[in-house]
């Protein structure tokens, strides 16, 4: 699979769907409307060629493929978040960079 064609937001939506097992609650969790989450799920299904979640009493049930993806994608998203959250304050006294 070509990673250039994957929208990171779809993986965030997948992670929220796994956690919430509801399109509406998953959307609320990540600040998207229910229609936007439904569209994201449709795109994920097409991209991964799997239903990923099926309606069941009590909420969405993940397919075996979704269950296989959940942990590694969750870890990857957490690592991306940690990387982006890391901000080191610039201290000109300790910097070896020369500015002109």
C-alpha positions as a printed Julia matrix, in Angstrom:
100×3 Matrix{Float64}:
   0.0    0.0    0.0
   1.31   3.43  -0.96
   1.49   5.61   2.15
   1.27   8.76   0.04
  -2.4    8.07  -0.53
  -3.28   7.74   3.15
  -4.78  10.68   5.01
  -3.58  10.66   8.63
  -7.0   11.98   9.65
  -8.54   8.69   8.51
  -6.32   6.81  10.95
  -7.34   9.19  13.73
 -10.98   8.5   12.82
 -10.31   4.74  12.88
  -8.75   5.03  16.34
 -11.77   6.99  17.62
 -14.18   4.45  16.12
 -12.32   1.63  17.84
 -12.51   3.45  21.17
 -16.12   4.61  20.97
 -17.81   1.91  18.84
 -20.19   4.65  17.68
 -19.89   6.96  14.68
 -21.52   9.85  16.56
 -19.42   9.48  19.74
 -16.25   8.97  17.71
 -16.99  12.19  15.84
 -17.55  14.06  19.08
 -14.27  12.67  20.43
 -12.25  14.12  17.54
 -14.36  17.17  16.72
 -16.14  15.92  13.62
 -19.79  15.68  12.72
 -21.55  12.35  12.31
 -21.74  12.76   8.5
 -18.01  13.53   8.35
 -17.24  10.42  10.4
 -19.49   8.3    8.19
 -17.62   9.63   5.15
 -14.28   8.88   6.82
 -15.42   5.34   7.56
 -16.49   4.89   3.93
 -13.06   6.07   2.77
 -11.33   3.74   5.24
 -13.42   0.82   4.03
 -12.47   1.52   0.42
  -8.8    2.06   1.26
  -8.46  -1.09   3.36
 -10.93  -3.2    1.36
 -12.76  -4.32   4.5
 -15.99  -3.34   6.27
 -13.92  -2.65   9.43
 -17.03  -2.14  11.58
 -20.48  -3.7   11.38
 -23.62  -2.56  13.14
 -24.61  -4.73  16.07
 -26.73  -4.37  19.21
 -24.79  -2.12  21.53
 -22.78  -0.38  18.84
 -20.3   -1.0   16.08
 -18.4   -4.27  16.19
 -14.92  -4.34  14.64
 -14.13  -6.95  12.02
 -11.11  -9.21  12.47
  -9.14  -6.88  10.16
 -10.01  -3.87  12.32
  -8.95  -5.77  15.43
  -5.62  -6.63  13.77
  -5.03  -2.97  12.88
  -6.16  -1.39  16.16
  -3.11  -1.91  18.35
  -0.34  -1.11  15.85
  -2.2    1.94  14.53
  -2.92   3.13  18.07
   0.77   2.86  18.95
   1.79   4.65  15.75
  -0.65   7.5   16.36
   0.52   7.84  19.97
   4.14   8.02  18.79
   3.29  10.65  16.19
   1.46  12.66  18.87
   4.42  12.42  21.28
   6.82  13.47  18.53
   4.75  16.49  17.56
   4.1   17.48  21.18
   7.82  17.52  21.95
   8.92  21.1   21.93
  12.31  22.08  23.15
  12.66  25.68  24.19
  15.37  27.51  22.31
  18.19  28.6   24.61
  20.66  30.84  22.77
  23.29  30.28  25.49
  23.48  26.57  24.81
  22.96  26.66  21.04
  25.87  25.74  18.79
  24.1   27.33  15.82
  25.71  30.4   14.32
  23.36  33.09  13.05
  24.42  35.77  10.58
